[in-house]
Amino acid sequence: MLDDSTAVLEGTRLTLVRSVGGSSGAEDEYVAPGFEFTIRTPGKPYRWTLFEMELDACFSRLEDTLLAVPPTVDFDPSVEDHLLSRALQLFYWWVTFAPLSRGTAACGYAFLQAVLVSCGRKIDKKIPKGKQLDWEAILARDCMQFVSKVKPWFEPLVPCDLLSSTDSEGDDPDVIKFSCTMKDMIELLMLPYPKAS
């Protein structure tokens, strides 16, 4: 299973439950009979163990890929393709595991971006309108189906130089110059950010 990208583990449960209607518990509030759509993730210890093994193996594969990436702005497109595939695989397993009651997808988006930026790449495209990456993962049959469906949304990645003095528009200052300690970094996060006019 750990090297099988078509492995199927029990992911998120989507349920449709008939509701009989009646009082909702709030004063003078009546709920009409119908159906209730719910999303649930099983909290079984065996499931957590399987996902832990899968996430560990997936992270190890991603780590091997990251260590093989040369520390240069220009590297082979096949390496970039492999890197994006590995990052999306980790995103898939994390989101289908859904260990957090809130924020699983947000954490997934953050590490997807962090992995790419750590290699000097960034996503320069928007996800297609009406789509959400986490729902694509939840609804995919398996990891490879997810990766092959969504990877074109992000290709090609664009270079980003972490040590440059400004971003591509030349507007943002080099944060590294202003943050020497953890305290400096926290203080920078607390600065008011000017609103766009």
HUWOFEN-V67652 format. One record per helix or strand of 2 or more residues. SS is the DSSP state (@ for helix, = for strand). FROM is the first residue (numbers start at 1). LEN is the number of residues. If there is no record, write none. Layout:
# HUWOFEN-V67652
{{SS/FROM/LEN} {SS/FROM/LEN}}
This chain:
# HUWOFEN-V67652
{{=/12/8} {=/22/2} {=/30/2} {=/34/8} {@/45/24} {@/77/21} {@/104/15} {=/121/2} {@/133/7} {@/143/12} {=/158/2} {@/175/4} {@/182/8}}
